[in-house]
Amino acid sequence: MADIPTTEPLQIRAGETLQWRREDLTDYPASVWTLKYYLKNAAQHIEITASADGNNHSVTVSAASSGAYVKGIYSWVAYAEKGTSPNIERHEVDAGTMEILPSFANSTAYDNRSHVKKVLDAIEAAVEGRATRTDLSYTINGRSIQHMNPAELIKWHSHYKQLYQQELSAERIANGLATGRKILTRFK
């Protein structure tokens, strides 16, 4: 069995079982306090309540519950709470951001391209004359691709190609691979 993390994840995937523990909240033992997470973005508000595991707080979210989460970047705040409304006592104990990725198991279509790659593909489709209505709807610097002249398309293609190469290099480095770029040295 895998070790359960002791901090909140930076990324979670909808439709998967989520688990983590907080063992560092000694001022708010789980025998007295309840740990609650509130995640928010423009599309959704999520509440997660931890359970007591001795004096530690243990978070488990079922795959069915997380399956309803909408992908996006969420701000979250964790509170230690005790009592009931209107006499609830609440203290913020942590905060951060978390990305919710779409479910692999529950989706029939999935586009994992970054925004940069989507724009680059749309520009290339426009240049090649095979752009769809969706491709033409991308807006760059206040102008849709459909209304850009060839010089602008070439300029933006070069810019987005460079950004995409940076993404690919960062991904290769994160995966422990070489970037493919040459490093030149001179010995005397």
N, C-alpha and C positions, 0 to 999 in steps of 0.2 A: 504494500500500500504506500502511496506517495505521501511525503510529508506535507502537512497543511501549512500554507504560508502564514506568517504572523504579521503581515501588513496587507493593506488593501491592494488589489491588483490594479495595474495601470490600464489593462485591457481585459475585457470579458467578452465571451461570445454568447449571444442570445441562444437559448435552447440547450444550454449545457448546465450541469450542476455546478454551482459556485460554492467555494468554501474558503474561509480564512478565519484566523483567530487573532484576538488582541489580548496579549499577555502583559502589556506594559501599563495598563490603566489601574495601578495599585491604589490610587486615590478614589477610584470608583469601582469597588469590587462588585462582581456580578451577583453576589449574594444579597446586595442592597440596591444596586443600580441596574437599569436596563440600558443597553447600548442600542441606539437607533441611528440609521443612516437615511439621509434624505438626498436623493439624486434628482437634479433638475436640468432640463434644457428647454428649448422652445417647444418641443414636441411632446414631452412627457415628464411626469413627476413620479418618482419611484420611492417607496419606503421599504426599508429592510430592517427587521428587528433581530438582534442577536439573541442567542439563548445562553443561559449560564452553564459554564463548565468549571465547577468549583468557583474560584473567584475570577476566572478568566471569562472573556466574552467570545462565543463561538458563532460564526455566521455560516449558515447553510441556506442556499436558495435552490429550490428544485428546478430541474430542467423544464418542467411544465410552466413554472412561474417565470423563469427567465426567458422562455420562448415568446412571451408577450412584450418583451423589451424592444423598443425601437432603436435602430442603429443611430449613432451620433456621439458627440462629445458632451459629457455631462459634468457639471460641477456638483460636488457632494460635500456635505457637512455631516460629521458624526457627533451625536450628543449623548451624554450620560444623563439619564432621566430617572426620577423617582417621584412617587406620589401620583395623584390623579388630578385632573382638571377640576376646578380652577386653581388648585394649590400645588400644581406640578413644579418641581424643581428641575431645572435644565441647565447643563453646562456644555459648551462646545469643547470637544476634546481633540478634534482633528478636522482637516478639510483638504480638498484636493480636486483633481479632475480624473475622469475615467472615460475610456472610449468603449462603447458597446459596439461590437462587430455583429453583422447579420448572421443568422443561423445557417450553418451548412446543411444540417439534417432536415430542416423544415422548409428549405427554399427550392424552387424548381429552376429559377434563373438567378445567376449571380455574376455581377460585374465587379471584379476586384481591382480594376484599374484605378490609379490615383487620379485626382483632378487634373494634374499636369498631363498625364498620359491621355486622358479623355480629350483634352483640348488639342494636344498634339495630333491625335488621330483625326479629330474634326478638321483641323487645318489641312492635313495631308489629303483627306477626302475631298475638301473643297478645291485644292490645287489640282487633283487628279480628275475633277469633274464627276465624282461619284457620291457627292455629299447628299445625305438624307436631310429631311426637314429638321430632325433632331441635331444633326451635325452643324447645321447652319445657325442654330439658335444660341450657340455659345457667344458670350459677349466678352470682348477684351478691350480694356481701356475705353469703355463706353460705346463701342461699335460692335455690331454682330458680324460674325465671319462672313455672312452673306453679302454685306455691304463694304467689305474691304477690297481695295484694289490689289493687284498682284504684288506690288512692292511692299505693301503692308503685310500681306500674307507671308511673303518670304522673310520679312523682318521678324514677325511673330513666330514663324516656324523655327527660325534659328534660335530665338530666345527659349521657346518651350523645349526644343531638342536638347539644349544645354541643361535646362532644369531637369529633364528626364534622365539624362546621363548622370547627373548628380544623385538622383534618387537611386538609380541602379548601382552606382558605386557605394552608396551608403548601405544598401541592402546586402551587397556582397561582403562588405566589411562586417556587418552585423552577423552574417552567417559564417564568418571566419575565413572568407575567401579573399584572394587578391583582387584588386580593382581592375587589373589588366593594363594599367598605365605604366609606362616605362619610367624608371628612375635612373637618370644618367649620372655617372660619377667619373671623375678624372683622378688618376693617381700620378704623383710626381716622383 
